[in-house]
């Protein structure tokens, strides 16, 4: 199995790397601070990111995640994973190239399951970068890792869906124009047949952002919001896909998203390893450079080894997904392994840098904040391990 990048992907990697070094890396901290400070309802991105995005789009580095050649570059999951590794080195790069969640997953769902009218109204401006979207599924009353326990309801009243519910961690709400809401439309159906996806414009009466939920690394910004649906009415035509089959596209979305997270994790770990390799020979303590300390040598060895293992696991799983294979077990393995690997590599890098590793003058603390949340988002490590064990043992849920 040859995992060498094609000439096309190699060219994209070189162009993205050059763009990031010249335009993204010098303003990374400033852009992240602006996201928390400046984003407001109706304002998709702060000015500093708008400028970066316009420049990236002008250079053709745009919508790289879409495998549909009518809408994007037509890269495979495996090919796009290589780009994710590179983009994962920066906290803002995916947004710069219009490749950030939740928009990526939402656009893929709209491209695959949206009607012609839905694609024209919502997918086109999302692809153009004119608007942002959010994904509204998790609820405070039910575990985010078990969406079959959703409570929020949508009932058909004539030619309108009436939505009532309470959502938690609605990702990307602030500044978004559209929400994809996962709600129960048939409470008496089997668990995976109860819910549907419905498109809800954020300015719809009855759809209210209660408050931002500050999380590690983000205060307000576009991040995660508590929202309410109170007799929120949208046209019946806003049903996305087939009624009662909201879980199928969500699972496809989650598989690709988890592989992308694994690739981002590898990118962060690579950056941390490079920082360790640069710093270890320079820093002298008690008359010896850190590079001579066995603990530091082992940290570096373990980092390089585990990065290699995570890379090969991710590439193989992405390649299998491109072949339409059932990779649910492998995806859980990869998501759990890559995020835990990157967390440990970042922790060791911060330990090596000492007090400086804790400061915001270096990217390590920022990456550690992102990685700590990624160990939970899209399924915590423990749930993915449970999934793997259950599937290997042939246990039914």
C-alpha positions in Angstrom: 0.0 0.0 0.0 1.6 3.2 -1.2 0.9 6.2 1.0 3.2 8.6 -0.9 1.3 11.8 -1.8 0.4 12.3 -5.5 1.9 15.2 -7.4 -1.3 17.1 -7.0 -1.4 16.6 -3.2 2.3 17.4 -2.9 1.7 20.6 -4.7 -1.2 21.5 -2.4 0.9 20.7 0.7 3.7 23.0 -0.5 1.3 25.8 -1.2 -0.5 25.5 2.1 2.8 25.3 4.0 4.0 28.4 2.3 0.8 30.3 2.9 0.7 29.3 6.6 4.4 30.4 7.1 3.9 33.7 5.4 0.4 34.7 6.4 -1.1 32.5 9.2 1.7 31.8 11.7 2.7 35.4 12.3 -0.9 36.4 13.3 -2.1 33.1 14.9 -2.4 34.4 18.4 -4.0 37.7 17.3 -6.6 35.9 15.2 -7.5 33.5 18.0 -7.9 36.4 20.4 -10.1 38.2 17.9 -12.4 35.2 17.5 -13.2 35.3 21.2 -13.4 39.1 21.3 -15.0 40.3 18.1 -17.5 37.8 16.8 -21.1 38.8 17.3 -24.5 37.7 15.9 -24.6 38.3 12.1 -20.8 38.7 11.9 -19.3 35.4 10.6 -15.6 36.2 11.2 -13.4 39.1 12.7 -11.7 41.3 10.2 -8.3 39.7 10.6 -9.7 36.3 9.5 -11.8 37.8 6.7 -8.6 39.1 5.2 -6.8 35.8 5.5 -9.8 33.9 4.1 -10.0 36.2 1.1 -6.3 35.8 0.4 -6.6 32.0 0.7 -9.6 31.9 -1.6 -7.8 34.0 -4.1 -4.9 31.5 -4.1 -7.3 28.6 -4.7 -6.8 27.1 -1.2 -10.5 26.8 -0.5 -13.0 24.1 0.4 -10.3 21.5 0.3 -12.4 19.0 2.4 -15.1 18.4 -0.2 -14.7 15.1 -2.1 -17.4 16.2 -4.6 -15.6 17.5 -7.7 -18.6 19.7 -8.6 -18.1 21.6 -5.3 -14.6 21.1 -4.2 -11.2 19.7 -5.3 -12.4 16.1 -5.2 -9.8 14.9 -2.7 -10.2 11.5 -1.1 -10.4 11.2 2.7 -6.8 9.8 2.7 -5.5 12.7 0.6 -7.4 15.3 2.6 -6.0 13.8 5.8 -2.5 14.8 4.7 -3.7 18.4 4.4 -5.3 18.2 7.8 -2.0 17.2 9.4 -0.5 20.4 8.1 -3.5 22.6 8.9 -3.6 21.0 12.4 -0.4 22.7 13.3 -2.3 26.0 13.6 -5.3 26.8 15.6 -6.8 29.0 12.9 -5.6 27.4 9.6 -8.8 25.3 9.1 -10.9 28.4 9.3 -8.6 30.3 6.9 -9.2 27.7 4.2 -12.9 27.3 4.9 -12.2 23.8 6.3 -13.3 24.2 9.9 -16.0 22.4 11.8 -19.0 22.5 12.1 -19.2 24.0 8.6 -17.3 21.2 6.9 -19.7 18.5 8.2 -22.8 20.6 7.6 -21.7 21.3 4.0 -21.1 17.7 3.4 -24.5 16.8 4.7 -26.2 19.5 2.6 -24.3 18.4 -0.5 -25.3 14.8 0.0 -28.8 15.0 1.4 -30.1 18.6 0.8 -32.8 19.3 -1.8 -32.0 21.6 -4.7 -33.6 24.5 -2.9 -31.7 23.8 0.3 -28.4 23.6 -1.5 -29.1 26.8 -3.4 -30.2 28.7 -0.3 -27.6 27.4 2.2 -24.9 25.3 0.6 -23.8 27.9 -2.0 -23.2 30.7 0.5 -21.4 28.3 2.9 -19.1 27.2 0.1 -18.5 30.9 -0.8 -17.7 31.6 2.8 -20.4 34.2 3.0 -22.1 32.7 6.1 -21.4 30.2 8.8 -23.5 27.4 10.3 -23.8 25.6 13.5 -24.8 22.0 14.6 -27.4 21.6 17.3 -27.6 18.2 18.8 -26.2 17.8 22.4 -28.7 18.4 25.2 -28.1 18.9 29.0 -30.7 16.3 29.8 -29.0 13.5 27.8 -25.4 12.4 27.3 -23.7 13.9 24.3 -22.1 10.6 23.6 -25.5 8.9 23.3 -27.7 10.9 20.9 -30.4 8.2 20.9 -31.5 9.8 24.2 -32.5 13.1 22.6 -35.5 14.9 24.1 -36.0 17.9 21.9 -39.1 17.5 19.7 -40.3 18.6 16.3 -44.0 18.1 15.5 -45.6 18.7 12.1 -48.4 21.2 12.2 -49.8 21.6 8.7 -46.9 22.7 6.5 -44.6 23.7 9.4 -42.4 21.9 11.9 -42.8 23.2 15.4 -39.6 22.7 17.5 -39.4 22.7 21.2 -36.3 21.8 23.1 -33.1 22.8 25.0 -29.7 22.3 23.4 -26.3 22.4 24.9 -22.9 23.0 23.2 -24.5 24.1 19.9 -21.2 24.5 18.1 -20.7 27.7 16.2 -24.0 29.4 17.1 -22.7 32.9 17.6 -22.3 34.6 14.2 -24.0 31.7 12.3 -26.9 32.1 9.9 -28.1 28.5 10.0 -28.4 25.6 12.4 -28.8 21.9 11.6 -30.9 20.7 14.5 -31.2 17.0 15.4 -34.6 16.6 17.0 -37.0 13.7 17.7 -39.8 13.5 15.1 -41.1 10.0 16.0 -40.8 9.3 19.8 -42.3 5.8 19.4 -39.8 4.6 16.8 -36.7 2.5 17.4 -33.9 4.5 18.9 -32.1 5.1 15.7 -35.3 5.9 13.8 -36.6 8.6 16.2 -34.6 11.7 15.1 -34.5 13.8 12.0 -32.3 16.7 10.9 -34.1 20.1 10.3 -32.7 23.3 9.0 -33.4 26.3 11.3 -32.3 29.8 10.3 -30.8 31.4 13.4 -33.1 34.4 13.1 -36.2 32.3 13.3 -38.6 33.5 16.1 -38.5 31.1 19.0 -34.9 30.1 18.4 -32.8 31.8 21.1 -29.2 31.8 22.1 -29.3 31.7 25.9 -25.6 32.2 26.6 -22.2 31.1 25.5 -20.7 28.2 27.4 -17.1 29.1 28.1 -14.8 26.2 27.5 -11.0 25.7 27.8 -9.4 27.9 25.2 -12.6 29.9 24.3 -14.6 32.4 26.3 -17.4 33.6 24.0 -16.6 33.8 20.3 -18.4 31.5 17.9 -17.7 28.4 20.2 -20.4 26.6 22.1 -23.8 27.9 23.1 -26.8 27.0 25.1 -29.9 27.5 23.0 -33.7 27.2 23.3 -36.3 26.2 20.8 -39.7 27.5 22.0 -42.5 26.9 19.5 -39.9 27.6 16.8 -41.7 27.2 13.4 -39.9 26.4 10.2 -41.4 25.2 6.8 -41.9 21.5 6.4 -39.5 21.7 3.5 -36.7 22.4 5.9 -36.5 18.7 6.7 -33.0 17.7 5.7 -32.9 14.2 4.2 -35.5 11.6 5.1 -37.7 11.9 8.2 -36.6 9.5 11.0 -33.2 8.9 9.3 -31.1 11.7 10.8 -28.6 9.3 12.3 -27.3 7.8 9.0 -25.8 11.1 7.6 -24.7 12.0 11.1 -22.6 8.8 11.4 -21.0 9.5 8.0 -20.3 13.0 9.1 -18.8 11.8 12.4 -16.5 9.2 10.7 -14.9 11.7 8.4 -14.8 14.3 11.2 -13.0 11.9 13.6 -10.4 11.0 11.0 -9.8 14.7 10.4 -9.4 15.2 14.2 -6.9 12.4 14.2 -5.0 14.1 11.5 -5.1 17.5 13.3 -3.8 15.7 16.4 -0.9 14.3 14.4 -0.1 17.8 13.1 0.0 19.2 16.6 2.2 16.4 17.9 4.6 16.9 15.0 4.9 20.6 15.8 5.5 19.8 19.5 8.1 17.2 18.6 9.9 19.7 16.4 10.0 22.2 19.2 11.4 19.6 21.6 14.1 18.7 19.0 15.1 22.3 18.7 15.1 23.1 22.4 16.6 20.0 24.0 20.2 20.7 22.7 20.0 24.4 23.6 18.7 24.3 27.2 21.5 23.5 29.7 20.7 22.5 33.3 23.2 21.4 35.9 26.0 21.5 33.3 24.3 19.3 30.7 22.0 20.0 27.8 18.5 18.5 28.1 19.3 16.4 25.1 21.6 14.3 27.3 18.9 13.5 29.8 17.4 10.0 29.5 13.9 11.2 30.3 14.0 13.7 27.5 15.4 11.2 25.1 12.6 8.8 25.9 10.0 11.5 25.5 11.4 12.3 22.0 11.6 8.6 21.1 8.1 7.8 22.3 6.7 10.9 20.5 8.3 10.0 17.2 7.2 6.3 17.5 3.6 7.1 18.4 3.3 9.8 15.8 4.4 7.2 13.2 1.9 4.6 14.5 -1.0 7.1 14.6 -0.1 8.3 11.0 -0.2 4.8 9.6 -3.4 3.9 11.4 -5.1 7.1 10.2 -3.9 6.7 6.6 -5.1 3.1 6.4 -8.5 3.8 7.9 -9.0 6.8 5.6 -8.0 4.7 2.6 -10.5 1.9 3.7 -13.2 4.6 4.0 -12.5 5.7 0.5 -13.1 2.1 -0.6 -16.5 2.2 1.1 -15.5 -0.3 3.7 -17.1 -0.5 7.2 -14.5 1.2 9.3 -16.5 2.1 12.4 -14.2 0.1 14.7 -11.1 1.4 13.1 -12.3 5.0 13.3 -12.9 4.6 17.0 -9.4 3.2 17.4 -7.8 6.0 15.5 -9.8 8.8 17.2 -8.9 7.5 20.7 -5.3 6.7 19.9 -4.3 9.8 18.0 -5.9 12.3 20.5 -4.4 10.6 23.5 -1.0 10.3 21.7 -1.0 14.1 20.9 -2.1 15.0 24.5 0.9 13.1 25.9 3.4 14.5 23.4 2.2 18.1 24.2 2.4 17.4 27.9 6.0 16.3 27.6 6.9 19.2 25.4 5.4 21.6 28.0 7.3 19.8 30.7 10.5 20.1 28.8 10.1 23.9 28.3 9.2 24.4 32.0 7.6 27.7 32.9 7.9 28.9 29.3 5.8 26.0 28.2 2.9 27.4 30.2 3.0 30.8 28.6 1.0 32.1 25.7 4.3 33.2 24.1 4.7 29.7 22.9 2.0 27.7 21.0 2.2 24.7 23.3 -0.4 25.8 25.9 -2.9 26.8 23.1 -2.4 23.4 21.4 -2.8 21.6 24.8 -6.1 23.4 25.4 -7.4 22.4 22.0 -6.2 18.8 22.4 -7.8 18.5 25.9 -11.2 19.3 24.4 -10.6 17.0 21.4 -10.2 14.1 23.7 -13.9 14.6 24.5 -15.4 16.1 21.3 -17.0 13.7 18.9 -16.9 11.0 21.5 -14.6 10.8 24.5 -11.8 8.3 24.5 -13.6 5.9 27.0 -16.6 5.6 24.7 -14.5 4.9 21.7 -12.6 2.2 23.6 -15.9 0.7 24.7 -17.1 0.7 21.0 -13.9 -1.1 19.9 -14.1 -3.7 22.7 -17.9 -4.3 22.1 -17.4 -4.8 18.4 -14.4 -7.1 18.8 -16.2 -9.2 21.4 -19.4 -9.3 19.4 -21.4 -7.8 22.2 -24.7 -6.3 21.4 -25.6 -3.0 23.0 
